[in-house]
Amino acid sequence: MTAYPPPGWLTSFAERIPAIGGERFSRFLPPPEGGRRHSAVLVLFAPGGEEHEHGGEGGATVVITERAHSMRSHAGQPAFPGGGTEEHDPHPAATALREAQEEVDLDPGTVDVLGDLPTLHIPVSGYDVTPVLGWWREPDPASLWARDPREVARVVQPSVSWLVDPRHRFLVRHPSGFVGPAWDVDGLLVWGFTAGLLDRILDLAGVAPDWDRSRVRDLPA
């Protein structure tokens, strides 16, 4: 199987992670006493997109899941593969890779872990979440599927070039008053924690041009 190196922008961003504070990713940081539980998610980039197809080095896609509609919390919502930390997980990357294997059948041996982003907090669940940045150096798109239908309804893999296109960008407004970035990816509304984190990564990595933030849609019921 062919191994692909990560694009330069992703490598450069990964090198700068230790110097980037959590407040650059979210205004919600873990409380001093810690959240209700710790978890980790895998922000997995992979070769693909228009640049890759035309022989360029900057092409990449990102893996996003649609949570099962039968789940008790966050049903049908977008998410990065991941879940709660278990006692035998030695570090966040182990949690994220284990969960990704269980959820979408990702082979951990084909992934390069580029670094841990700052741990963030999700007030709704009370969880502290460590995003783990990964590069799928030996991709097999056909291998990703909803392995555990109790947790995952489907997998989408939009290209970075599509995500940063201003024509595809807008904000959503939650009834609570929350307003945040969003995308419509193959009928899946990507918003909330997942979209906010992805928005900040693309912006801090320097690949997202300015876009019209006056385009606001109300969050569907």
ZISUL-V914626 format. One line per field, one symbol per residue. psi: psi as a letter, one per 20 degrees, with the letter a starting at -180 (. if undefined). burial: I if it has 9 or more other ideal C-beta (glycine too) atoms within 8 Angstrom, else O. Layout:
psi: ???
burial: ???
This chain:
psi: ppppqqqhhgggghhighjpqhiihqioqprhiqahqqrqqonoqqqarggghjjriipqrqpqqoqqiiqhqkpjrqqqpaaqprhiohrhhggghghhghgjkpohijpppirprqprqohgijqppopppqpnhmqnhiiprnhniihpgrpqmqqhhghiohhjqrqqoqhiipprqrqoolioooabgghgggghghghikiorqrojinpqppq.
burial: OOOOOIIOIIIIIIOIIOOIOIOOIIOOIIOOOOIOIIIIIIIIIIIIIOIIOOOOOIIIIIIIIIIIOOIOOOIOIIIIIIOOIOOOIOOIIIIIIIIIIOIIIIIIOIIOIIIIIIIIIIOOOOIIIIIIIIIIIIIIOOOIOIOOOOOIIOIIIIIIIIIIOIOOIIIIIIOOOOOIIIIIIOOIIIIOIIIIIIIIIIOIIOOIOOOOOOOIIOIOO
